[in-house]
Amino acid sequence: MRKLEIAKRTEFAPDHQTFPDAEVKTVFFTICSWNYLAYALTLWSSLIKTNGPVSFYAAICDSDDRFDSLSLPFPVIPLDELGIPSLDSMKQRYSISELNTAIKPFVFTYLFEEHPESLVVYMDPDILVTSRLKELKDLFLQGADCVLTPHILEPNEFAVFKDRQMLTYGIHNLGFCALRDTPRVRRVVSWWGRMLEEYCVIDLPNGLFVDQKWADLPPAFIERTRILHHSGYNVAYWNLPQQTVRKTEDGWSVNNLPLRFFHFSGNEIKESSLFSRHSRDFLLPLGDTQLLFSEYVKQVRANGHDYYRRIPYSFSWNGAAGTNPHTPQSEQSECLSSESRPLGPSETVQLI
């Protein structure tokens, strides 16, 4: 397994209109701590199974003392090689959820420097890709510099997750984000990184939810931002009331369109009737979604979930607040390191 060298930074230049070349390289990456590595392996294997050989990286939001002991099929990016100015402080202030999301713009920058003028696609590790990402490629070929997926595609007035909740957590779900390396995009990503060094927190009363609320702004900053309105992208518990997932002869469909990827946010791998720990409004079974979830659980377990989930997290699990509302007490107790703070009273929260 090799460690990557950081390329020298280049000065930003003004953007210029060019029609994208069909041969522009596309790079995929995810971010996880060691205890989530089985999910990253499942994402990678589903991506190459459905989209052929791809360039894929995993940025490890954890200590680097296990790099030499683990053999992985893709390159990893050590946390300390991202060049984050406030990293030491962030390790102490941020919970595991906050720190994993806070480093995202820095990984984008890192990969832009490793692969200049490429297309870089981020996916959460708990995503399962089920078919070729044709619409994403088409948007890039049409000139998109930024591609995002909204949490919902229709008004949600009478559903479990009402429209106002989307205003709380963010219009777009940052479990997926695709960017083209351009000077303008680099400037926006640099701004995003500065914001997340200080404000990548779960602080709903003050209008902040990790990296995600900040993603409301890039469509105003990046002219060629495109929103993927295809029902098959980023299907998850928050939009299930609007989606009908079906098992078909060719694979999976949603609302009679091909399912591109399912986002098992907060999934419960353990035996449980709960579909996601982030919401108690969705109980199993859930029709064909249950079949897909069962297949996913088998893959995650086959990729070493029982081993990886026991690796202690190296930094402050709960962050400066002393609690981590993004993960319930039962889940945290399995992975706490000796340096982690004790949990506060458990709360029932709905987080996206």
VOPAGU-2260 file (C-alpha; in pm, 1 decimal, decimal comma):
REM VOPAGU-2260
SITE   aa  ch    i         X         Y         Z
SITE  MET   A    0       0,0       0,0       0,0
SITE  ARG   A    1     149,8     333,7     -95,0
SITE  LYS   A    2     125,1     672,8      63,1
SITE  LEU   A    3      56,3     954,3    -178,6
SITE  GLU   A    4     272,3    1259,1    -223,4
SITE  ILE   A    5     100,2    1596,9    -215,6
SITE  ALA   A    6     148,8    1790,7    -535,6
SITE  LYS   A    7     268,6    2150,9    -526,3
SITE  ARG   A    8     -13,2    2404,8    -506,7
SITE  THR   A    9     -80,9    2611,3    -815,7
SITE  GLU   A   10    -206,3    2968,3    -839,5
SITE  PHE   A   11    -569,5    3011,5    -938,0
SITE  ALA   A   12    -641,3    3160,8   -1278,8
SITE  PRO   A   13    -970,6    3293,1   -1416,4
SITE  ASP   A   14   -1211,9    3032,9   -1548,9
SITE  HIS   A   15   -1259,3    3004,3   -1922,3
SITE  GLN   A   16   -1537,5    2831,1   -2115,5
SITE  THR   A   17   -1431,3    2502,0   -2265,3
SITE  PHE   A   18   -1647,7    2215,9   -2376,9
SITE  PRO   A   19   -1558,0    1910,6   -2166,4
SITE  ASP   A   20   -1360,7    1631,1   -2324,2
SITE  ALA   A   21   -1527,9    1290,2   -2306,4
SITE  GLU   A   22   -1192,4    1146,3   -2199,8
SITE  VAL   A   23   -1148,9    1363,8   -1888,7
SITE  LYS   A   24   -1048,0    1142,0   -1598,4
SITE  THR   A   25   -1302,4    1072,9   -1324,6
SITE  VAL   A   26   -1181,7     999,8    -971,6
SITE  PHE   A   27   -1402,0     865,5    -691,9
SITE  PHE   A   28   -1333,8     887,8    -320,8
SITE  THR   A   29   -1488,6     825,2      16,5
SITE  ILE   A   30   -1400,7     921,4     373,5
SITE  CYS   A   31   -1415,6     697,1     678,0
SITE  SER   A   32   -1250,1     604,5    1004,8
SITE  TRP   A   33   -1101,4     256,4    1041,5
SITE  ASN   A   34   -1417,3     124,4    1207,8
SITE  TYR   A   35   -1617,9     197,6     889,7
SITE  LEU   A   36   -1377,4      40,0     643,7
SITE  ALA   A   37   -1609,6    -251,6     560,1
SITE  TYR   A   38   -1856,7       2,7     423,0
SITE  ALA   A   39   -1588,0     167,6     210,4
SITE  LEU   A   40   -1490,8    -172,0      69,2
SITE  THR   A   41   -1855,3    -242,0     -13,9
SITE  LEU   A   42   -1890,4      94,3    -188,4
SITE  TRP   A   43   -1573,9      31,9    -391,1
SITE  SER   A   44   -1675,7    -319,2    -497,3
SITE  SER   A   45   -2025,3    -205,7    -599,4
SITE  LEU   A   46   -1878,7      82,5    -798,3
SITE  ILE   A   47   -1638,5    -130,6   -1002,2
SITE  LYS   A   48   -1901,1    -402,0   -1048,5
SITE  THR   A   49   -2146,1    -158,3   -1207,3
SITE  ASN   A   50   -1919,9     102,8   -1366,7
SITE  GLY   A   51   -1609,2     -93,9   -1456,7
SITE  PRO   A   52   -1254,7     -12,1   -1342,3
SITE  VAL   A   53   -1248,1     327,4   -1171,3
SITE  SER   A   54    -990,5     535,1    -988,6
SITE  PHE   A   55   -1094,0     517,8    -622,3
SITE  TYR   A   56    -941,9     650,4    -299,7
SITE  ALA   A   57   -1034,6     633,5      66,9
SITE  ALA   A   58    -933,9     919,8     294,5
SITE  ILE   A   59    -884,8     779,8     643,9
SITE  CYS   A   60   -1012,1    1008,2     919,2
SITE  ASP   A   61    -817,5     837,3    1194,9
SITE  SER   A   62    -461,4     774,3    1311,2
SITE  ASP   A   63    -214,3     635,2    1058,2
SITE  ASP   A   64     -78,0     353,2    1273,8
SITE  ARG   A   65    -264,7      82,1    1082,7
SITE  PHE   A   66    -164,5     168,0     726,0
SITE  ASP   A   67     108,0     -95,4     714,9
SITE  SER   A   68     -99,6    -373,0     873,1
SITE  LEU   A   69    -399,5    -359,8     639,3
SITE  SER   A   70    -394,5    -465,0     275,0
SITE  LEU   A   71    -655,8    -277,1      73,0
SITE  PRO   A   72    -746,0    -288,5    -298,0
SITE  PHE   A   73    -736,3      91,1    -333,8
SITE  PRO   A   74    -498,0     369,1    -223,0
SITE  VAL   A   75    -562,2     546,8     104,3
SITE  ILE   A   76    -500,1     911,9     187,8
SITE  PRO   A   77    -364,5     968,1     539,0
SITE  LEU   A   78    -530,1    1244,5     736,9
SITE  ASP   A   79    -202,5    1421,1     810,5
SITE  GLU   A   80    -122,6    1455,4     438,4
SITE  LEU   A   81    -424,2    1677,4     366,9
SITE  GLY   A   82    -249,8    1994,6     484,9
SITE  ILE   A   83    -534,1    2110,3     712,7
SITE  PRO   A   84    -408,8    2411,0     914,5
SITE  SER   A   85    -633,2    2353,9    1218,7
SITE  LEU   A   86    -622,9    1973,9    1219,2
SITE  ASP   A   87    -490,8    1930,5    1574,5
SITE  SER   A   88    -763,5    2155,3    1711,9
SITE  MET   A   89   -1030,7    1988,9    1498,3
SITE  LYS   A   90    -936,9    1644,9    1632,4
SITE  GLN   A   91   -1023,3    1767,1    1981,4
SITE  ARG   A   92   -1324,8    1988,1    1906,7
SITE  TYR   A   93   -1511,3    1773,8    1655,3
SITE  SER   A   94   -1699,9    1450,2    1705,9
SITE  ILE   A   95   -1627,3    1156,9    1476,8
SITE  SER   A   96   -1922,5    1260,2    1257,6
SITE  GLU   A   97   -1810,6    1621,8    1240,3
SITE  LEU   A   98   -1444,6    1548,9    1165,2
SITE  ASN   A   99   -1523,7    1293,8     893,0
SITE  THR   A  100   -1734,0    1556,2     714,6
SITE  ALA   A  101   -1501,5    1849,8     787,2
SITE  ILE   A  102   -1211,0    1708,0     586,3
SITE  LYS   A  103   -1412,9    1664,6     266,0
SITE  PRO   A  104   -1308,9    1986,7      86,1
SITE  PHE   A  105    -945,0    1917,7     171,6
SITE  VAL   A  106    -966,8    1575,9       6,6
SITE  PHE   A  107   -1118,4    1737,3    -302,9
SITE  THR   A  108    -823,0    1977,8    -316,0
SITE  TYR   A  109    -576,7    1694,8    -260,3
SITE  LEU   A  110    -720,0    1495,2    -550,5
SITE  PHE   A  111    -738,3    1802,1    -776,3
SITE  GLU   A  112    -364,8    1838,5    -723,4
SITE  GLU   A  113    -300,7    1468,3    -782,1
SITE  HIS   A  114    -523,9    1463,6   -1092,9
SITE  PRO   A  115    -537,3    1815,4   -1243,7
SITE  GLU   A  116    -846,7    1905,5   -1449,6
SITE  SER   A  117   -1017,6    1581,8   -1350,5
SITE  LEU   A  118   -1374,1    1515,2   -1237,1
SITE  VAL   A  119   -1380,5    1419,1    -868,6
SITE  VAL   A  120   -1680,7    1243,2    -716,7
SITE  TYR   A  121   -1737,7    1198,3    -344,4
SITE  MET   A  122   -1964,0     922,7    -206,7
SITE  ASP   A  123   -2036,9     835,7     154,4
SITE  PRO   A  124   -1902,5     492,5     251,4
SITE  ASP   A  125   -2253,8     366,3     332,2
SITE  ILE   A  126   -2364,0     389,8     -31,8
SITE  LEU   A  127   -2431,8      92,3    -258,4
SITE  VAL   A  128   -2399,4     160,6    -631,6
SITE  THR   A  129   -2643,6     -57,2    -824,9
SITE  SER   A  130   -2602,0      49,8   -1189,5
SITE  ARG   A  131   -2399,6     268,0   -1425,8
SITE  LEU   A  132   -2396,8     638,3   -1335,3
SITE  LYS   A  133   -2500,0     744,5   -1684,4
SITE  GLU   A  134   -2681,1    1067,2   -1593,5
SITE  LEU   A  135   -2386,1    1194,6   -1392,2
SITE  LYS   A  136   -2153,3    1138,5   -1687,0
SITE  ASP   A  137   -2401,0    1311,3   -1918,6
SITE  LEU   A  138   -2414,8    1621,2   -1697,4
SITE  PHE   A  139   -2036,9    1646,1   -1698,1
SITE  LEU   A  140   -2028,9    1601,8   -2076,1
SITE  GLN   A  141   -2280,7    1886,8   -2100,8
SITE  GLY   A  142   -2042,7    2113,7   -1910,9
SITE  ALA   A  143   -2137,2    2081,7   -1543,7
SITE  ASP   A  144   -1872,0    2187,1   -1293,1
SITE  CYS   A  145   -2068,7    2090,3    -982,3
SITE  VAL   A  146   -2336,2    1820,8    -946,6
SITE  LEU   A  147   -2550,0    1783,0    -634,4
SITE  THR   A  148   -2848,0    1570,5    -530,7
SITE  PRO   A  149   -3136,6    1719,6    -330,2
SITE  HIS   A  150   -3280,8    1541,3     -29,4
SITE  ILE   A  151   -3626,9    1542,2    -185,8
SITE  LEU   A  152   -3758,8    1585,7    -539,3
SITE  GLU   A  153   -4119,2    1677,9    -455,0
SITE  PRO   A  154   -4285,4    1890,5    -185,5
SITE  ASN   A  155   -4295,8    1688,1     135,8
SITE  GLU   A  156   -4575,0    1873,8     312,7
SITE  PHE   A  157   -4755,9    1570,1     451,0
SITE  ALA   A  158   -4469,2    1318,7     468,8
SITE  VAL   A  159   -4262,7    1202,1     766,3
SITE  PHE   A  160   -3986,2    1450,8     685,9
SITE  LYS   A  161   -4157,0    1780,1     617,1
SITE  ASP   A  162   -4018,5    2051,1     393,7
SITE  ARG   A  163   -3906,1    2270,2     683,3
SITE  GLN   A  164   -3679,0    1990,6     808,0
SITE  MET   A  165   -3493,2    2004,4     478,2
SITE  LEU   A  166   -3427,9    2372,4     551,0
SITE  THR   A  167   -3276,7    2265,4     883,3
SITE  TYR   A  168   -3042,6    1997,4     750,2
SITE  GLY   A  169   -2969,4    2141,4     406,3
SITE  ILE   A  170   -3128,0    2132,3      61,8
SITE  HIS   A  171   -2870,1    1890,4     -77,2
SITE  ASN   A  172   -2739,0    1569,0      71,6
SITE  LEU   A  173   -2361,2    1574,8      93,6
SITE  GLY   A  174   -2334,1    1197,2      89,6
SITE  PHE   A  175   -2272,7    1269,1    -278,2
SITE  CYS   A  176   -2094,3    1559,7    -442,8
SITE  ALA   A  177   -1924,0    1576,9    -782,8
SITE  LEU   A  178   -1686,6    1857,2    -883,2
SITE  ARG   A  179   -1475,4    1944,5   -1184,8
SITE  ASP   A  180   -1127,6    2081,0   -1120,4
SITE  THR   A  181   -1148,5    2442,1   -1240,2
SITE  PRO   A  182   -1002,5    2761,3   -1089,1
SITE  ARG   A  183   -1346,0    2876,1    -975,4
SITE  VAL   A  184   -1430,7    2540,9    -819,4
SITE  ARG   A  185   -1096,0    2541,5    -639,1
SITE  ARG   A  186   -1169,3    2885,2    -494,6
SITE  VAL   A  187   -1508,7    2771,3    -369,0
SITE  VAL   A  188   -1365,9    2449,2    -224,9
SITE  SER   A  189   -1095,0    2652,6     -50,0
SITE  TRP   A  190   -1363,8    2877,5     104,5
SITE  TRP   A  191   -1562,8    2569,1     203,4
SITE  GLY   A  192   -1258,7    2424,3     378,7
SITE  ARG   A  193   -1202,2    2744,9     576,8
SITE  MET   A  194   -1563,4    2737,8     690,6
SITE  LEU   A  195   -1543,6    2374,3     797,5
SITE  GLU   A  196   -1227,8    2427,2     999,9
SITE  GLU   A  197   -1441,2    2626,9    1244,3
SITE  TYR   A  198   -1807,0    2557,0    1172,1
SITE  CYS   A  199   -1850,1    2189,5    1078,7
SITE  VAL   A  200   -2073,8    2123,5    1377,5
SITE  ILE   A  201   -2413,0    1976,4    1455,9
SITE  ASP   A  202   -2571,3    2295,6    1589,7
SITE  LEU   A  203   -2925,8    2304,3    1456,1
SITE  PRO   A  204   -3044,9    2601,3    1670,6
SITE  ASN   A  205   -2777,1    2814,3    1502,9
SITE  GLY   A  206   -2847,7    2682,1    1154,1
SITE  LEU   A  207   -2543,8    2456,5    1117,5
SITE  PHE   A  208   -2532,4    2088,3    1026,6
SITE  VAL   A  209   -2177,2    1969,2     956,9
SITE  ASP   A  210   -2064,4    2026,8     596,5
SITE  GLN   A  211   -2412,7    1995,1     455,8
SITE  LYS   A  212   -2575,4    2333,2     525,8
SITE  TRP   A  213   -2282,1    2500,9     355,1
SITE  ALA   A  214   -2375,9    2313,2      36,8
SITE  ASP   A  215   -2682,0    2536,6      -1,5
SITE  LEU   A  216   -2443,4    2806,4    -128,2
SITE  PRO   A  217   -2230,9    2653,6    -409,7
SITE  PRO   A  218   -2512,7    2682,2    -668,4
SITE  ALA   A  219   -2482,9    3058,7    -619,2
SITE  PHE   A  220   -2103,1    3049,1    -643,2
SITE  ILE   A  221   -2050,1    2798,7    -926,6
SITE  GLU   A  222   -2239,7    2902,4   -1237,4
SITE  ARG   A  223   -2237,7    2560,2   -1398,1
SITE  THR   A  224   -2393,8    2379,2   -1102,8
SITE  ARG   A  225   -2643,1    2110,8   -1197,9
SITE  ILE   A  226   -2895,1    1937,2    -972,8
SITE  LEU   A  227   -2957,0    1568,5   -1043,5
SITE  HIS   A  228   -3334,6    1528,0   -1054,1
SITE  HIS   A  229   -3318,2    1157,5   -1140,6
SITE  SER   A  230   -3506,8     951,6    -879,9
SITE  GLY   A  231   -3243,3     679,7    -889,5
SITE  TYR   A  232   -2967,9     887,1    -726,3
SITE  ASN   A  233   -2920,7     905,4    -350,1
SITE  VAL   A  234   -3228,7     711,5    -244,6
SITE  ALA   A  235   -3236,2     703,9     136,4
SITE  TYR   A  236   -3467,0     698,8     436,1
SITE  TRP   A  237   -3545,0    1070,8     408,3
SITE  ASN   A  238   -3696,0    1038,1      59,8
SITE  LEU   A  239   -3843,0     687,1      85,1
SITE  PRO   A  240   -4200,3     826,6     109,0
SITE  GLN   A  241   -4148,4     959,9    -244,7
SITE  GLN   A  242   -3975,3     650,5    -381,8
SITE  THR   A  243   -4095,4     304,1    -481,6
SITE  VAL   A  244   -3802,8      62,5    -495,2
SITE  ARG   A  245   -3855,5    -255,8    -697,0
SITE  LYS   A  246   -3648,1    -564,7    -769,6
SITE  THR   A  247   -3646,9    -619,4   -1147,6
SITE  GLU   A  248   -3503,5    -871,7   -1391,4
SITE  ASP   A  249   -3226,2    -624,8   -1473,0
SITE  GLY   A  250   -3150,1    -522,5   -1115,4
SITE  TRP   A  251   -3328,4    -248,1    -923,9
SITE  SER   A  252   -3562,7      34,7   -1013,3
SITE  VAL   A  253   -3709,9     331,7    -830,5
SITE  ASN   A  254   -4024,3     503,2    -958,3
SITE  ASN   A  255   -3979,9     300,7   -1280,1
SITE  LEU   A  256   -3631,9     442,7   -1340,1
SITE  PRO   A  257   -3303,3     257,4   -1286,8
SITE  LEU   A  258   -3178,2     276,3    -929,5
SITE  ARG   A  259   -2826,1     420,4    -950,6
SITE  PHE   A  260   -2729,2     414,0    -583,9
SITE  PHE   A  261   -2892,2     366,6    -246,0
SITE  HIS   A  262   -2762,2     557,0      54,8
SITE  PHE   A  263   -2797,1     343,7     369,0
SITE  SER   A  264   -2748,0     637,3     603,8
SITE  GLY   A  265   -2746,5     527,3     967,0
SITE  ASN   A  266   -2812,3     168,0     864,9
SITE  GLU   A  267   -2846,8     -95,2    1135,5
SITE  ILE   A  268   -2626,1    -390,5    1043,2
SITE  LYS   A  269   -2713,8    -561,2    1369,4
SITE  GLU   A  270   -3032,7    -764,3    1395,4
SITE  SER   A  271   -3292,4    -494,2    1433,0
SITE  SER   A  272   -3631,5    -383,4    1308,7
SITE  LEU   A  273   -3490,5     -32,5    1264,5
SITE  PHE   A  274   -3388,9      68,1     911,5
SITE  SER   A  275   -3182,0     372,5    1014,1
SITE  ARG   A  276   -3066,9     485,1    1356,1
SITE  HIS   A  277   -3128,0     844,4    1246,3
SITE  SER   A  278   -3504,1     794,1    1229,5
SITE  ARG   A  279   -3745,3     570,8    1416,2
SITE  ASP   A  280   -4019,3     631,0    1162,3
SITE  PHE   A  281   -3905,2     356,5     923,6
SITE  LEU   A  282   -3932,3       1,3    1051,2
SITE  LEU   A  283   -3851,5    -316,3     863,3
SITE  PRO   A  284   -3980,4    -479,0     650,8
SITE  LEU   A  285   -4005,2    -214,5     378,7
SITE  GLY   A  286   -4105,1    -420,4      74,3
SITE  ASP   A  287   -3835,7    -460,0    -190,1
SITE  THR   A  288   -3620,0    -208,0      -4,3
SITE  GLN   A  289   -3585,7    -477,0     261,3
SITE  LEU   A  290   -3450,5    -718,5      -2,3
SITE  LEU   A  291   -3190,7    -465,1    -112,4
SITE  PHE   A  292   -3096,5    -392,4     246,9
SITE  SER   A  293   -3053,6    -763,6     320,3
SITE  GLU   A  294   -2818,0    -798,6      22,2
SITE  TYR   A  295   -2625,3    -494,6     139,6
SITE  VAL   A  296   -2586,9    -627,2     494,5
SITE  LYS   A  297   -2441,7    -952,2     357,8
SITE  GLN   A  298   -2184,5    -760,3     153,8
SITE  VAL   A  299   -2080,3    -536,2     443,2
SITE  ARG   A  300   -2036,6    -837,2     670,3
SITE  ALA   A  301   -1839,8   -1022,7     402,5
SITE  ASN   A  302   -1606,6    -722,7     381,2
SITE  GLY   A  303   -1501,0    -754,5     744,7
SITE  HIS   A  304   -1756,0    -549,6     936,6
SITE  ASP   A  305   -1718,2    -752,6    1256,1
SITE  TYR   A  306   -1342,2    -692,7    1252,9
SITE  TYR   A  307   -1326,2    -327,7    1150,3
SITE  ARG   A  308   -1606,8    -201,3    1373,3
SITE  ARG   A  309   -1402,8    -295,6    1680,6
SITE  ILE   A  310   -1106,9     -74,7    1589,2
SITE  PRO   A  311   -1113,8     216,2    1838,3
SITE  TYR   A  312   -1139,5     567,9    1698,7
SITE  SER   A  313    -821,4     760,7    1776,4
SITE  PHE   A  314    -963,0    1103,7    1852,8
SITE  SER   A  315   -1254,2    1252,4    2048,9
SITE  TRP   A  316   -1565,6    1053,0    1957,2
SITE  ASN   A  317   -1799,6    1311,9    2107,5
SITE  GLY   A  318   -1604,5    1631,8    2046,6
SITE  ALA   A  319   -1597,2    1943,3    2261,5
SITE  ALA   A  320   -1971,2    1926,6    2331,3
SITE  GLY   A  321   -1926,3    1601,9    2521,7
SITE  THR   A  322   -2210,5    1435,4    2329,1
SITE  ASN   A  323   -2247,7    1314,8    1973,4
SITE  PRO   A  324   -2618,1    1327,7    1877,6
SITE  HIS   A  325   -2542,1    1179,3    1536,4
SITE  THR   A  326   -2476,2     835,1    1687,1
SITE  PRO   A  327   -2680,2     667,8    1963,0
SITE  GLN   A  328   -2526,0     546,9    2286,5
SITE  SER   A  329   -2550,3     176,7    2203,0
SITE  GLU   A  330   -2351,8     220,9    1880,6
SITE  GLN   A  331   -2081,5     434,8    2035,5
SITE  SER   A  332   -2009,0     203,1    2325,4
SITE  GLU   A  333   -1861,3     -56,8    2087,3
SITE  CYS   A  334   -1602,3     175,1    1935,6
SITE  LEU   A  335   -1502,4     427,0    2204,5
SITE  SER   A  336   -1130,2     475,6    2247,8
SITE  SER   A  337    -976,3     529,4    2588,7
SITE  GLU   A  338    -947,9     899,5    2508,2
SITE  SER   A  339   -1317,1     945,2    2428,2
SITE  ARG   A  340   -1545,7    1133,1    2658,4
SITE  PRO   A  341   -1847,7     969,4    2821,9
SITE  LEU   A  342   -2181,5    1013,9    2651,2
SITE  GLY   A  343   -2452,2    1239,3    2777,5
SITE  PRO   A  344   -2816,0    1129,3    2799,3
SITE  SER   A  345   -2927,9     960,4    2479,9
SITE  GLU   A  346   -3169,9    1153,6    2265,0
SITE  THR   A  347   -3405,7    1057,8    1986,4
SITE  VAL   A  348   -3299,8    1276,0    1696,2
SITE  GLN   A  349   -3366,4    1279,3    1324,8
SITE  LEU   A  350   -3053,7    1364,9    1134,1
SITE  ILE   A  351   -2985,1    1344,0     765,2
